[in-house]
Each structure stands twice: as structure tokens, then as C-alpha cells.
Amino acid sequence: MSKKKKEWRAEKERLLSLGQEERRKEYGDNYVALDKIPTWRHHHSREPEEEEENPVSLCDKVSLYKGDITILEVDAIVNAANSSLLGGGGVDGCIHRAAGHYLYEECHSLNGCETGKAKITCGYDLPAKYVIHTVGPIARGNVGQVQREDLASCYKSSLKLVEEYSLRSVAFPCISTGIYGFPNEPAADIALNTVRDWLKENKDKMDRIIFCVFLENDYGIYNRKMSDYFPPDNEECEEGNVAHTEDDTKKTDADVTMDSQVEQDVDMLSQGDLDMDHLDTPSQQAEPCTSVAENPAKEMTTERSDPVEDEKSAGESKPKQEKEKQEEKKGDSEQGSGSAGVEKEKGAGEKTDNAPADTKQEDEEDQVTSVNSKDADSQGLEETMEVEGAENEEKNTTTDISKSEGEVKQQDKSLAGTNQVTQTDSSQSKDGSSDKGEPSKE
Ligand SMILES: NC(=O)c1ccc[n+]([C@H]2O[C@H](COP(=O)([O-])OP(=O)(O)OC[C@H]3O[C@@H](n4cnc5c(N)ncnc54)[C@H](O)[C@@H]3O)[C@@H](O)[C@H]2O)c1
């Protein structure tokens, strides 16, 4: 076994054997403890929440948190990854930066992940013990049955791992609603509905499921919808029971402008008439990942970086990909995301081999051809992305999207640079380590 593999496995074993106090010595005081995050029932009152003897309602099992998911001290945080599992930008970039290089090493051993599936690793330098990596559908503003089912499958697959690993607290970001362009409101309904249905059957096994939002826009949507899905048996959950990070209270109108700007982008994108000129740099950057330097904009490279190209080299060789793409274009009349069809949800405990990442989704991701950031400055970041998509025979149009999203972090060049790995055939065993031949947990 190579030295690197031994390192991440040894580090994982060491960390997972530590108690909470010992772990806190590892990650310092930059974390938010679970008991500091009110449940949905308790609006953010100043007094500490009185112990619920036997919480009777699902309202006591969920929270809405606005801020950086990487500082939450929970059993697992969910990562909105891509099919390579080798890092990228957005919440994926934040989590990889905060967790450190061991996360990349373990992810590399997992042989990618298909859309709608999930795989689990250690959290390493994060306050969270584990990271559950799931790959959402690429919607680009269009939401069909396949995208909806793939997104629901992300939550189900992640919760299946929560159950298999007997985890008691988990935090979800807004999967697929960033770069992958799944409209925020339908995504929130799918997330809330899927979690609610699962919690009904498993609430005694769970202490908390946290919906961790980052954008003002998402906060408003979840704040409005949570009580529809998690009304307590005996009282109305009050609107606005949302945990805030300190600086959230300093929200300005600019944030709302920026968020609605992003929303407009997705809407215009779905009509295919988004042009690059109307966008200007957002006036205020959303909270940066806590693990990135004070002003993440400083870290932005001004060179053109294309992480999807790097991800590609982690998979099959170019000629094969080109050929597949031709075949895809020829025969592909399917619209929307990369998944060939909705795969039957694996039964609980059913072993699955480490299927290579979903090639169709990979092709879709590969079509995210370039990400370059111009003159990123402390006020915000304009990130131009070209998404070249041959959605289906009729449209076959190239849609340029330019997305200004303060919190989407420029692809970390070093991270992209190290993504040059060939996929090995390995599988993941219960403790998350990967050994050849053993069926993986997904
Ligand atoms: N390959 C690339 O060029 C590239 C660039 C940016 C992002 N990404 C990422 O985007 C793809 C997945 O798209 P996606 O829409 O599912 O994910 P995403 O683009 O990360 O957005 C998902 C949601 O997470 C939110 N978010 C961002 N940072 C944080 C944070 N620190 N804490 C909590 N929430 C946060 C973000 O506002 C959005 O609501 C993956 O490829 C992943 O690597 C890739």
C-alpha cells in the first residue's frame, strides 16, 4: 500500500477514535456546536432552549441555518460534489479547503460517484466527523422528471448513509442550486419533502437535520416553507425561526439584489436568452468560506482555469470521451441532466460495486467548458461560465451563461492541478476505507 493511502487511512482511524473534547483540540474554536443551533420550533430567542423531554414533532428535529456549512459541528455535512469527487468550486471547494488534503486522498480512492448517489468519507480537519458526497443533477434552469428524481435521490442516498453509519446529525447545503442551475424553489420543496418523509420513519434515530443555506434568496424560500413541512402537532411553528450567524444580522439590500440577480440569471438561462452584458459584479460578496483567507477574492487566479477539463483527465482518455460525445450528440434526444434515466434506488444494505461515475453526467459536466474570473475584487466576484450544451436535436444551441454569484469560489488552481489522477477500481467498505473487491456503500 502506498505511503499516501496509509496516511489518509491512519489519519481517518485516529480521528474517528477521538472523543468530542479531543476532536475540538484538533479543529480549534472555529465551529458552531449543535446546541447553539435552534430547532425550527424555537425561534431564535436569547435563552438557551429548554431540554425537550420527548420531542413529539418533526419540528424539533430540523433546523434552518444560514452560513458556512464547513463550521458546523455535526456528525456529517453533505457536499454538493461532481461525479469525479475530486473537488471543484462552490460548497465543494469550501469543504475540500477546510477539510485538508486527506479528504482529496480518500475521495480519490472512491472512483467517482454517479448522479443521485452518495459516498461517505472522513471529515478530517472539519468539525464534522464525516462528509457525505453526493452528485446533484445538472439542471441549467430546466427541471424535468429525471432531474427531480435525481435531486430527491441525492437526499435519500445521503440519509441512507446517515442511517448505515448511525449518525445523529447532518447538514445539507442547497444541492444543485448553484453551478448546476436547479431552480431554488423547486429544489427546496424536493429537499424538504424528501427529508420530511424520511424523518417520519426515522425520527427516533435522529437528533437533527439542518438545512444550511448560504444565499439570502434560499433563506427566504426555506423560511417561508419550513412550517408547511414541519408543523408541530400542537402549535404553529412561527415564521422566522432561523438561526443566524452573527454577521447575518448585518444583511444589506445589496445581498437581496445579488441573490435576485442570480435568480434572474437562472430564469433567463431557462429561456436561453441570457446575455453576458447585463451582469455586473455583485455589490456584496456573500459570507466567504471560513476556511479561506479573509478575502477569498485575493486568492482568485486571473488565469483561465477549467476544472472540468481537469476533472475529465481524472476519468477516461480524451479520444474515448470525444467518441462518446459524438455518439451522445447523435443519438441523444434526451433533454437536461446527464443521468441516462432514474436508477432504481438501491435497497438499504444492498451492496453496490463502485460503479464509475455516470458518463452521461460527466459529459454534461465536461460541457462546462470554462470558468474564468476577471478582476475579482474584495467587493465580489464575477465568474463567467460558458456552458456549451447540445440539449437535444431541436435546440442544439449553445447557451452562454454568466453567473455572478459572490459565494461561488474561483476554482482552486492547485486543487484543479492535482486532479490529474486515473480512476482506480476500488470500493468502499463500511468504515469508509476503500479496499479492492469489497462492495462499496453508496
Ligand atoms: N467545476 C467547476 O468549475 C465548478 C465551479 C464552481 C462550483 N463547482 C461545484 O459545483 C458543482 C455542483 O454544483 P451545485 O450547484 O450542486 O453546487 P454549488 O455550486 O456549490 O452550489 C450549491 C449551494 O451551496 C451554496 N454554498 C456555497 N458555498 C457554501 C458554503 N460554504 N456553505 C454552505 N453553502 C454554500 C451555494 O450558494 C448554493 O446555494 C460541482 O462541480 C462542484 O465542484 C464546480
The ligand as a Gaussian input file, in Angstrom:
#p B3LYP/6-31G(d) Opt

LIG

0 1
 N      -16.193000      22.618000     -11.949000
 C      -16.364000      23.924000     -11.728000
 O      -15.971000      24.807000     -12.479000
 C      -17.084000      24.331000     -10.510000
 C      -17.131000      25.657000     -10.167000
 C      -17.888000      26.024000      -9.045000
 C      -18.560000      25.068000      -8.324000
 N      -18.429000      23.783000      -8.636000
 C      -19.201000      22.893000      -7.825000
 O      -20.439000      22.913000      -8.475000
 C      -20.811000      21.625000      -8.911000
 C      -22.035000      21.268000      -8.111000
 O      -22.988000      22.295000      -8.374000
 P      -24.046000      22.658000      -7.240000
 O      -24.963000      23.690000      -7.805000
 O      -24.627000      21.393000      -6.717000
 O      -23.158000      23.245000      -6.037000
 P      -22.686000      24.736000      -5.724000
 O      -22.415000      25.486000      -6.968000
 O      -21.606000      24.637000      -4.723000
 O      -23.989000      25.430000      -5.024000
 C      -24.780000      24.711000      -4.061000
 C      -25.236000      25.664000      -2.967000
 O      -24.213000      25.750000      -1.967000
 C      -24.102000      27.099000      -1.561000
 N      -22.797000      27.282000      -0.912000
 C      -21.640000      27.722000      -1.450000
 N      -20.666000      27.737000      -0.508000
 C      -21.235000      27.297000       0.661000
 C      -20.772000      27.105000       1.992000
 N      -19.512000      27.369000       2.349000
 N      -21.644000      26.638000       2.911000
 C      -22.921000      26.363000       2.585000
 N      -23.431000      26.515000       1.342000
 C      -22.584000      27.003000       0.398000
 C      -24.333000      27.886000      -2.827000
 O      -24.690000      29.210000      -2.524000
 C      -25.508000      27.102000      -3.405000
 O      -26.695000      27.546000      -2.775000
 C      -19.634000      20.726000      -8.653000
 O      -18.910000      20.567000      -9.836000
 C      -18.823000      21.461000      -7.627000
 O      -17.420000      21.235000      -7.793000
 C      -17.722000      23.387000      -9.712000

